[in-house]
Amino acid sequence: MADVKSKTQREKFEEAARDLETDDSEEAFDAKLKKIAKTPPPKDDKRKPS
């Protein structure tokens, strides 16, 4: 196995996809993507309307 620092972004993505046992289903892809790509809730916007 290659050193983690020497892996390309594509190789890291492909490895993550294999670990998550992805398939060609769009629904399965969306579900798996939500597991690894969580967005934090937006912080209060400092530019509040007047």
PDBQT receptor file of N, H, CA, C and O in Angstrom, charges set to zero:
ATOM      1  N   MET A   1       0.841  -1.177   0.000  1.00  0.00    +0.000 N 
ATOM      2  CA  MET A   1       0.000   0.000   0.000  1.00  0.00    +0.000 C 
ATOM      3  C   MET A   1       0.884   1.237   0.000  1.00  0.00    +0.000 C 
ATOM      4  O   MET A   1       1.873   1.294   0.730  1.00  0.00    +0.000 OA
ATOM      5  N   ALA A   2       0.533   2.232  -0.817  1.00  0.00    +0.000 N 
ATOM      6  H   ALA A   2      -0.271   2.186  -1.410  1.00  0.00    +0.000 HD
ATOM      7  CA  ALA A   2       1.325   3.441  -0.950  1.00  0.00    +0.000 C 
ATOM      8  C   ALA A   2       1.199   4.309   0.298  1.00  0.00    +0.000 C 
ATOM      9  O   ALA A   2       0.206   4.250   1.023  1.00  0.00    +0.000 OA
ATOM     10  N   ASP A   3       2.219   5.106   0.524  1.00  0.00    +0.000 N 
ATOM     11  H   ASP A   3       3.026   5.154  -0.065  1.00  0.00    +0.000 HD
ATOM     12  CA  ASP A   3       2.187   6.051   1.643  1.00  0.00    +0.000 C 
ATOM     13  C   ASP A   3       1.046   7.040   1.439  1.00  0.00    +0.000 C 
ATOM     14  O   ASP A   3       0.804   7.486   0.318  1.00  0.00    +0.000 OA
ATOM     15  N   VAL A   4       0.345   7.384   2.513  1.00  0.00    +0.000 N 
ATOM     16  H   VAL A   4       0.542   7.021   3.424  1.00  0.00    +0.000 HD
ATOM     17  CA  VAL A   4      -0.831   8.249   2.435  1.00  0.00    +0.000 C 
ATOM     18  C   VAL A   4      -0.484   9.579   1.800  1.00  0.00    +0.000 C 
ATOM     19  O   VAL A   4      -1.278  10.110   1.024  1.00  0.00    +0.000 OA
ATOM     20  N   LYS A   5       0.681  10.135   2.105  1.00  0.00    +0.000 N 
ATOM     21  H   LYS A   5       1.327   9.703   2.736  1.00  0.00    +0.000 HD
ATOM     22  CA  LYS A   5       1.079  11.437   1.564  1.00  0.00    +0.000 C 
ATOM     23  C   LYS A   5       1.301  11.386   0.061  1.00  0.00    +0.000 C 
ATOM     24  O   LYS A   5       1.200  12.420  -0.600  1.00  0.00    +0.000 OA
ATOM     25  N   SER A   6       1.599  10.221  -0.503  1.00  0.00    +0.000 N 
ATOM     26  H   SER A   6       1.681   9.382   0.034  1.00  0.00    +0.000 HD
ATOM     27  CA  SER A   6       1.887  10.123  -1.926  1.00  0.00    +0.000 C 
ATOM     28  C   SER A   6       0.641   9.811  -2.758  1.00  0.00    +0.000 C 
ATOM     29  O   SER A   6       0.728   9.746  -3.984  1.00  0.00    +0.000 OA
ATOM     30  N   LYS A   7      -0.504   9.618  -2.124  1.00  0.00    +0.000 N 
ATOM     31  H   LYS A   7      -0.575   9.670  -1.128  1.00  0.00    +0.000 HD
ATOM     32  CA  LYS A   7      -1.732   9.321  -2.856  1.00  0.00    +0.000 C 
ATOM     33  C   LYS A   7      -2.301  10.588  -3.476  1.00  0.00    +0.000 C 
ATOM     34  O   LYS A   7      -2.262  11.666  -2.882  1.00  0.00    +0.000 OA
ATOM     35  N   THR A   8      -2.830  10.433  -4.685  1.00  0.00    +0.000 N 
ATOM     36  H   THR A   8      -2.862   9.558  -5.168  1.00  0.00    +0.000 HD
ATOM     37  CA  THR A   8      -3.493  11.562  -5.325  1.00  0.00    +0.000 C 
ATOM     38  C   THR A   8      -4.903  11.701  -4.753  1.00  0.00    +0.000 C 
ATOM     39  O   THR A   8      -5.412  10.796  -4.092  1.00  0.00    +0.000 OA
ATOM     40  N   GLN A   9      -5.517  12.840  -5.016  1.00  0.00    +0.000 N 
ATOM     41  H   GLN A   9      -5.104  13.576  -5.553  1.00  0.00    +0.000 HD
ATOM     42  CA  GLN A   9      -6.888  13.065  -4.559  1.00  0.00    +0.000 C 
ATOM     43  C   GLN A   9      -7.805  11.989  -5.136  1.00  0.00    +0.000 C 
ATOM     44  O   GLN A   9      -8.701  11.495  -4.452  1.00  0.00    +0.000 OA
ATOM     45  N   ARG A  10      -7.578  11.633  -6.394  1.00  0.00    +0.000 N 
ATOM     46  H   ARG A  10      -6.850  12.035  -6.951  1.00  0.00    +0.000 HD
ATOM     47  CA  ARG A  10      -8.401  10.606  -7.042  1.00  0.00    +0.000 C 
ATOM     48  C   ARG A  10      -8.253   9.258  -6.329  1.00  0.00    +0.000 C 
ATOM     49  O   ARG A  10      -9.241   8.566  -6.084  1.00  0.00    +0.000 OA
ATOM     50  N   GLU A  11      -7.022   8.896  -6.003  1.00  0.00    +0.000 N 
ATOM     51  H   GLU A  11      -6.219   9.459  -6.202  1.00  0.00    +0.000 HD
ATOM     52  CA  GLU A  11      -6.785   7.629  -5.315  1.00  0.00    +0.000 C 
ATOM     53  C   GLU A  11      -7.465   7.614  -3.946  1.00  0.00    +0.000 C 
ATOM     54  O   GLU A  11      -8.028   6.598  -3.540  1.00  0.00    +0.000 OA
ATOM     55  N   LYS A  12      -7.411   8.738  -3.241  1.00  0.00    +0.000 N 
ATOM     56  H   LYS A  12      -6.954   9.564  -3.571  1.00  0.00    +0.000 HD
ATOM     57  CA  LYS A  12      -8.081   8.829  -1.944  1.00  0.00    +0.000 C 
ATOM     58  C   LYS A  12      -9.591   8.674  -2.104  1.00  0.00    +0.000 C 
ATOM     59  O   LYS A  12     -10.237   7.985  -1.315  1.00  0.00    +0.000 OA
ATOM     60  N   PHE A  13     -10.153   9.324  -3.135  1.00  0.00    +0.000 N 
ATOM     61  H   PHE A  13      -9.628   9.884  -3.776  1.00  0.00    +0.000 HD
ATOM     62  CA  PHE A  13     -11.587   9.224  -3.398  1.00  0.00    +0.000 C 
ATOM     63  C   PHE A  13     -11.976   7.790  -3.732  1.00  0.00    +0.000 C 
ATOM     64  O   PHE A  13     -12.957   7.268  -3.202  1.00  0.00    +0.000 OA
ATOM     65  N   GLU A  14     -11.206   7.156  -4.609  1.00  0.00    +0.000 N 
ATOM     66  H   GLU A  14     -10.409   7.580  -5.039  1.00  0.00    +0.000 HD
ATOM     67  CA  GLU A  14     -11.515   5.782  -5.008  1.00  0.00    +0.000 C 
ATOM     68  C   GLU A  14     -11.437   4.838  -3.813  1.00  0.00    +0.000 C 
ATOM     69  O   GLU A  14     -12.256   3.927  -3.688  1.00  0.00    +0.000 OA
ATOM     70  N   GLU A  15     -10.463   5.049  -2.937  1.00  0.00    +0.000 N 
ATOM     71  H   GLU A  15      -9.799   5.789  -3.039  1.00  0.00    +0.000 HD
ATOM     72  CA  GLU A  15     -10.337   4.207  -1.757  1.00  0.00    +0.000 C 
ATOM     73  C   GLU A  15     -11.538   4.412  -0.823  1.00  0.00    +0.000 C 
ATOM     74  O   GLU A  15     -12.079   3.448  -0.281  1.00  0.00    +0.000 OA
ATOM     75  N   ALA A  16     -11.946   5.661  -0.643  1.00  0.00    +0.000 N 
ATOM     76  H   ALA A  16     -11.507   6.444  -1.083  1.00  0.00    +0.000 HD
ATOM     77  CA  ALA A  16     -13.113   5.944   0.194  1.00  0.00    +0.000 C 
ATOM     78  C   ALA A  16     -14.360   5.305  -0.405  1.00  0.00    +0.000 C 
ATOM     79  O   ALA A  16     -15.188   4.762   0.327  1.00  0.00    +0.000 OA
ATOM     80  N   ALA A  17     -14.505   5.364  -1.731  1.00  0.00    +0.000 N 
ATOM     81  H   ALA A  17     -13.833   5.805  -2.326  1.00  0.00    +0.000 HD
ATOM     82  CA  ALA A  17     -15.657   4.764  -2.401  1.00  0.00    +0.000 C 
ATOM     83  C   ALA A  17     -15.675   3.252  -2.185  1.00  0.00    +0.000 C 
ATOM     84  O   ALA A  17     -16.732   2.673  -1.935  1.00  0.00    +0.000 OA
ATOM     85  N   ARG A  18     -14.518   2.618  -2.281  1.00  0.00    +0.000 N 
ATOM     86  H   ARG A  18     -13.659   3.088  -2.484  1.00  0.00    +0.000 HD
ATOM     87  CA  ARG A  18     -14.447   1.168  -2.032  1.00  0.00    +0.000 C 
ATOM     88  C   ARG A  18     -14.790   0.846  -0.580  1.00  0.00    +0.000 C 
ATOM     89  O   ARG A  18     -15.521  -0.105  -0.304  1.00  0.00    +0.000 OA
ATOM     90  N   ASP A  19     -14.259   1.645   0.341  1.00  0.00    +0.000 N 
ATOM     91  H   ASP A  19     -13.666   2.417   0.116  1.00  0.00    +0.000 HD
ATOM     92  CA  ASP A  19     -14.534   1.405   1.764  1.00  0.00    +0.000 C 
ATOM     93  C   ASP A  19     -16.023   1.524   2.068  1.00  0.00    +0.000 C 
ATOM     94  O   ASP A  19     -16.543   0.808   2.925  1.00  0.00    +0.000 OA
ATOM     95  N   LEU A  20     -16.713   2.427   1.367  1.00  0.00    +0.000 N 
ATOM     96  H   LEU A  20     -16.292   3.008   0.671  1.00  0.00    +0.000 HD
ATOM     97  CA  LEU A  20     -18.141   2.636   1.599  1.00  0.00    +0.000 C 
ATOM     98  C   LEU A  20     -19.013   1.702   0.764  1.00  0.00    +0.000 C 
ATOM     99  O   LEU A  20     -20.240   1.755   0.843  1.00  0.00    +0.000 OA
ATOM    100  N   GLU A  21     -18.370   0.842  -0.041  1.00  0.00    +0.000 N 
ATOM    101  H   GLU A  21     -17.373   0.799  -0.105  1.00  0.00    +0.000 HD
ATOM    102  CA  GLU A  21     -19.075  -0.132  -0.881  1.00  0.00    +0.000 C 
ATOM    103  C   GLU A  21     -20.120   0.541  -1.768  1.00  0.00    +0.000 C 
ATOM    104  O   GLU A  21     -21.282   0.137  -1.794  1.00  0.00    +0.000 OA
ATOM    105  N   THR A  22     -19.688   1.571  -2.492  1.00  0.00    +0.000 N 
ATOM    106  H   THR A  22     -18.744   1.899  -2.471  1.00  0.00    +0.000 HD
ATOM    107  CA  THR A  22     -20.600   2.290  -3.376  1.00  0.00    +0.000 C 
ATOM    108  C   THR A  22     -20.999   1.429  -4.567  1.00  0.00    +0.000 C 
ATOM    109  O   THR A  22     -20.336   0.444  -4.891  1.00  0.00    +0.000 OA
ATOM    110  N   ASP A  23     -22.101   1.820  -5.215  1.00  0.00    +0.000 N 
ATOM    111  H   ASP A  23     -22.640   2.620  -4.952  1.00  0.00    +0.000 HD
ATOM    112  CA  ASP A  23     -22.552   1.156  -6.431  1.00  0.00    +0.000 C 
ATOM    113  C   ASP A  23     -23.022   2.228  -7.411  1.00  0.00    +0.000 C 
ATOM    114  O   ASP A  23     -22.820   3.417  -7.168  1.00  0.00    +0.000 OA
ATOM    115  N   ASP A  24     -23.646   1.818  -8.517  1.00  0.00    +0.000 N 
ATOM    116  H   ASP A  24     -23.810   0.851  -8.714  1.00  0.00    +0.000 HD
ATOM    117  CA  ASP A  24     -24.053   2.760  -9.549  1.00  0.00    +0.000 C 
ATOM    118  C   ASP A  24     -25.393   3.434  -9.286  1.00  0.00    +0.000 C 
ATOM    119  O   ASP A  24     -25.816   4.281 -10.074  1.00  0.00    +0.000 OA
ATOM    120  N   SER A  25     -26.061   3.085  -8.212  1.00  0.00    +0.000 N 
ATOM    121  H   SER A  25     -25.718   2.398  -7.572  1.00  0.00    +0.000 HD
ATOM    122  CA  SER A  25     -27.358   3.661  -7.894  1.00  0.00    +0.000 C 
ATOM    123  C   SER A  25     -27.195   5.104  -7.403  1.00  0.00    +0.000 C 
ATOM    124  O   SER A  25     -26.382   5.375  -6.518  1.00  0.00    +0.000 OA
ATOM    125  N   GLU A  26     -27.969   6.025  -7.979  1.00  0.00    +0.000 N 
ATOM    126  H   GLU A  26     -28.629   5.805  -8.698  1.00  0.00    +0.000 HD
ATOM    127  CA  GLU A  26     -27.895   7.429  -7.555  1.00  0.00    +0.000 C 
ATOM    128  C   GLU A  26     -28.325   7.583  -6.100  1.00  0.00    +0.000 C 
ATOM    129  O   GLU A  26     -27.736   8.370  -5.358  1.00  0.00    +0.000 OA
ATOM    130  N   GLU A  27     -29.344   6.838  -5.691  1.00  0.00    +0.000 N 
ATOM    131  H   GLU A  27     -29.821   6.199  -6.294  1.00  0.00    +0.000 HD
ATOM    132  CA  GLU A  27     -29.815   6.919  -4.317  1.00  0.00    +0.000 C 
ATOM    133  C   GLU A  27     -28.740   6.425  -3.349  1.00  0.00    +0.000 C 
ATOM    134  O   GLU A  27     -28.509   7.033  -2.304  1.00  0.00    +0.000 OA
ATOM    135  N   ALA A  28     -28.093   5.330  -3.700  1.00  0.00    +0.000 N 
ATOM    136  H   ALA A  28     -28.281   4.835  -4.549  1.00  0.00    +0.000 HD
ATOM    137  CA  ALA A  28     -27.030   4.796  -2.852  1.00  0.00    +0.000 C 
ATOM    138  C   ALA A  28     -25.865   5.776  -2.797  1.00  0.00    +0.000 C 
ATOM    139  O   ALA A  28     -25.269   5.982  -1.740  1.00  0.00    +0.000 OA
ATOM    140  N   PHE A  29     -25.541   6.380  -3.936  1.00  0.00    +0.000 N 
ATOM    141  H   PHE A  29     -26.025   6.213  -4.795  1.00  0.00    +0.000 HD
ATOM    142  CA  PHE A  29     -24.464   7.370  -3.968  1.00  0.00    +0.000 C 
ATOM    143  C   PHE A  29     -24.775   8.539  -3.041  1.00  0.00    +0.000 C 
ATOM    144  O   PHE A  29     -23.923   8.948  -2.252  1.00  0.00    +0.000 OA
ATOM    145  N   ASP A  30     -25.991   9.080  -3.130  1.00  0.00    +0.000 N 
ATOM    146  H   ASP A  30     -26.683   8.748  -3.771  1.00  0.00    +0.000 HD
ATOM    147  CA  ASP A  30     -26.381  10.213  -2.295  1.00  0.00    +0.000 C 
ATOM    148  C   ASP A  30     -26.305   9.863  -0.810  1.00  0.00    +0.000 C 
ATOM    149  O   ASP A  30     -25.844  10.669  -0.001  1.00  0.00    +0.000 OA
ATOM    150  N   ALA A  31     -26.752   8.675  -0.459  1.00  0.00    +0.000 N 
ATOM    151  H   ALA A  31     -27.126   8.020  -1.116  1.00  0.00    +0.000 HD
ATOM    152  CA  ALA A  31     -26.724   8.253   0.937  1.00  0.00    +0.000 C 
ATOM    153  C   ALA A  31     -25.286   8.136   1.441  1.00  0.00    +0.000 C 
ATOM    154  O   ALA A  31     -24.972   8.579   2.545  1.00  0.00    +0.000 OA
ATOM    155  N   LYS A  32     -24.424   7.545   0.637  1.00  0.00    +0.000 N 
ATOM    156  H   LYS A  32     -24.679   7.185  -0.261  1.00  0.00    +0.000 HD
ATOM    157  CA  LYS A  32     -23.025   7.388   1.034  1.00  0.00    +0.000 C 
ATOM    158  C   LYS A  32     -22.320   8.737   1.079  1.00  0.00    +0.000 C 
ATOM    159  O   LYS A  32     -21.512   8.985   1.975  1.00  0.00    +0.000 OA
ATOM    160  N   LEU A  33     -22.619   9.612   0.122  1.00  0.00    +0.000 N 
ATOM    161  H   LEU A  33     -23.275   9.411  -0.606  1.00  0.00    +0.000 HD
ATOM    162  CA  LEU A  33     -22.004  10.927   0.081  1.00  0.00    +0.000 C 
ATOM    163  C   LEU A  33     -22.342  11.713   1.338  1.00  0.00    +0.000 C 
ATOM    164  O   LEU A  33     -21.492  12.423   1.877  1.00  0.00    +0.000 OA
ATOM    165  N   LYS A  34     -23.575  11.591   1.805  1.00  0.00    +0.000 N 
ATOM    166  H   LYS A  34     -24.265  11.014   1.367  1.00  0.00    +0.000 HD
ATOM    167  CA  LYS A  34     -23.992  12.292   3.015  1.00  0.00    +0.000 C 
ATOM    168  C   LYS A  34     -23.205  11.817   4.238  1.00  0.00    +0.000 C 
ATOM    169  O   LYS A  34     -23.028  12.571   5.195  1.00  0.00    +0.000 OA
ATOM    170  N   LYS A  35     -22.733  10.563   4.205  1.00  0.00    +0.000 N 
ATOM    171  H   LYS A  35     -22.877   9.951   3.427  1.00  0.00    +0.000 HD
ATOM    172  CA  LYS A  35     -21.944  10.047   5.320  1.00  0.00    +0.000 C 
ATOM    173  C   LYS A  35     -20.571  10.714   5.398  1.00  0.00    +0.000 C 
ATOM    174  O   LYS A  35     -20.053  10.949   6.490  1.00  0.00    +0.000 OA
ATOM    175  N   ILE A  36     -19.986  11.018   4.245  1.00  0.00    +0.000 N 
ATOM    176  H   ILE A  36     -20.406  10.828   3.358  1.00  0.00    +0.000 HD
ATOM    177  CA  ILE A  36     -18.612  11.538   4.245  1.00  0.00    +0.000 C 
ATOM    178  C   ILE A  36     -18.521  13.039   3.999  1.00  0.00    +0.000 C 
ATOM    179  O   ILE A  36     -17.474  13.636   4.250  1.00  0.00    +0.000 OA
ATOM    180  N   ALA A  37     -19.577  13.655   3.521  1.00  0.00    +0.000 N 
ATOM    181  H   ALA A  37     -20.428  13.170   3.317  1.00  0.00    +0.000 HD
ATOM    182  CA  ALA A  37     -19.527  15.075   3.180  1.00  0.00    +0.000 C 
ATOM    183  C   ALA A  37     -20.588  15.844   3.944  1.00  0.00    +0.000 C 
ATOM    184  O   ALA A  37     -21.544  16.355   3.361  1.00  0.00    +0.000 OA
ATOM    185  N   LYS A  38     -20.414  15.919   5.229  1.00  0.00    +0.000 N 
ATOM    186  H   LYS A  38     -19.637  15.504   5.703  1.00  0.00    +0.000 HD
ATOM    187  CA  LYS A  38     -21.380  16.635   6.048  1.00  0.00    +0.000 C 
ATOM    188  C   LYS A  38     -21.019  18.112   6.099  1.00  0.00    +0.000 C 
ATOM    189  O   LYS A  38     -19.865  18.472   6.333  1.00  0.00    +0.000 OA
ATOM    190  N   THR A  39     -21.999  18.950   5.881  1.00  0.00    +0.000 N 
ATOM    191  H   THR A  39     -22.936  18.658   5.691  1.00  0.00    +0.000 HD
ATOM    192  CA  THR A  39     -21.807  20.382   5.929  1.00  0.00    +0.000 C 
ATOM    193  C   THR A  39     -22.279  20.896   7.282  1.00  0.00    +0.000 C 
ATOM    194  O   THR A  39     -23.393  20.594   7.711  1.00  0.00    +0.000 OA
ATOM    195  N   PRO A  40     -21.435  21.671   7.954  1.00  0.00    +0.000 N 
ATOM    196  CA  PRO A  40     -21.891  22.210   9.234  1.00  0.00    +0.000 C 
ATOM    197  C   PRO A  40     -23.015  23.219   9.015  1.00  0.00    +0.000 C 
ATOM    198  O   PRO A  40     -23.089  23.832   7.950  1.00  0.00    +0.000 OA
ATOM    199  N   PRO A  41     -23.882  23.399   9.991  1.00  0.00    +0.000 N 
ATOM    200  CA  PRO A  41     -24.964  24.366   9.829  1.00  0.00    +0.000 C 
ATOM    201  C   PRO A  41     -24.391  25.769   9.650  1.00  0.00    +0.000 C 
ATOM    202  O   PRO A  41     -23.347  26.083  10.222  1.00  0.00    +0.000 OA
ATOM    203  N   PRO A  42     -25.054  26.613   8.869  1.00  0.00    +0.000 N 
ATOM    204  CA  PRO A  42     -24.528  27.959   8.653  1.00  0.00    +0.000 C 
ATOM    205  C   PRO A  42     -24.513  28.748   9.956  1.00  0.00    +0.000 C 
ATOM    206  O   PRO A  42     -25.409  28.632  10.792  1.00  0.00    +0.000 OA
ATOM    207  N   LYS A  43     -23.463  29.554  10.099  1.00  0.00    +0.000 N 
ATOM    208  H   LYS A  43     -22.735  29.648   9.419  1.00  0.00    +0.000 HD
ATOM    209  CA  LYS A  43     -23.364  30.413  11.269  1.00  0.00    +0.000 C 
ATOM    210  C   LYS A  43     -24.218  31.642  11.040  1.00  0.00    +0.000 C 
ATOM    211  O   LYS A  43     -24.566  31.960   9.902  1.00  0.00    +0.000 OA
ATOM    212  N   ASP A  44     -24.557  32.331  12.112  1.00  0.00    +0.000 N 
ATOM    213  H   ASP A  44     -24.275  32.073  13.036  1.00  0.00    +0.000 HD
ATOM    214  CA  ASP A  44     -25.343  33.556  11.976  1.00  0.00    +0.000 C 
ATOM    215  C   ASP A  44     -24.627  34.528  11.059  1.00  0.00    +0.000 C 
ATOM    216  O   ASP A  44     -23.429  34.776  11.202  1.00  0.00    +0.000 OA
ATOM    217  N   ASP A  45     -25.369  35.069  10.125  1.00  0.00    +0.000 N 
ATOM    218  H   ASP A  45     -26.341  34.868  10.008  1.00  0.00    +0.000 HD
ATOM    219  CA  ASP A  45     -24.811  36.030   9.183  1.00  0.00    +0.000 C 
ATOM    220  C   ASP A  45     -24.683  37.381   9.892  1.00  0.00    +0.000 C 
ATOM    221  O   ASP A  45     -25.653  37.888  10.453  1.00  0.00    +0.000 OA
ATOM    222  N   LYS A  46     -23.492  37.951   9.862  1.00  0.00    +0.000 N 
ATOM    223  H   LYS A  46     -22.703  37.539   9.405  1.00  0.00    +0.000 HD
ATOM    224  CA  LYS A  46     -23.258  39.229  10.542  1.00  0.00    +0.000 C 
ATOM    225  C   LYS A  46     -23.900  40.390   9.797  1.00  0.00    +0.000 C 
ATOM    226  O   LYS A  46     -24.039  41.481  10.349  1.00  0.00    +0.000 OA
ATOM    227  N   ARG A  47     -24.288  40.165   8.564  1.00  0.00    +0.000 N 
ATOM    228  H   ARG A  47     -24.175  39.278   8.116  1.00  0.00    +0.000 HD
ATOM    229  CA  ARG A  47     -24.927  41.228   7.762  1.00  0.00    +0.000 C 
ATOM    230  C   ARG A  47     -26.435  41.099   7.861  1.00  0.00    +0.000 C 
ATOM    231  O   ARG A  47     -27.094  40.805   6.863  1.00  0.00    +0.000 OA
ATOM    232  N   LYS A  48     -26.979  41.305   9.009  1.00  0.00    +0.000 N 
ATOM    233  H   LYS A  48     -26.443  41.544   9.820  1.00  0.00    +0.000 HD
ATOM    234  CA  LYS A  48     -28.425  41.187   9.206  1.00  0.00    +0.000 C 
ATOM    235  C   LYS A  48     -29.134  42.354   8.520  1.00  0.00    +0.000 C 
ATOM    236  O   LYS A  48     -28.637  43.480   8.545  1.00  0.00    +0.000 OA
ATOM    237  N   PRO A  49     -30.283  42.094   7.912  1.00  0.00    +0.000 N 
ATOM    238  CA  PRO A  49     -31.018  43.178   7.245  1.00  0.00    +0.000 C 
ATOM    239  C   PRO A  49     -31.443  44.258   8.247  1.00  0.00    +0.000 C 
ATOM    240  O   PRO A  49     -31.740  43.977   9.409  1.00  0.00    +0.000 OA
ATOM    241  N   SER A  50     -31.460  45.485   7.760  1.00  0.00    +0.000 N 
ATOM    242  H   SER A  50     -31.219  45.713   6.817  1.00  0.00    +0.000 HD
ATOM    243  CA  SER A  50     -31.833  46.624   8.622  1.00  0.00    +0.000 C 
ATOM    244  C   SER A  50     -33.311  46.733   8.801  1.00  0.00    +0.000 C 
ATOM    245  O   SER A  50     -33.784  47.634   9.494  1.00  0.00    +0.000 OA
TER     246      SER A  50
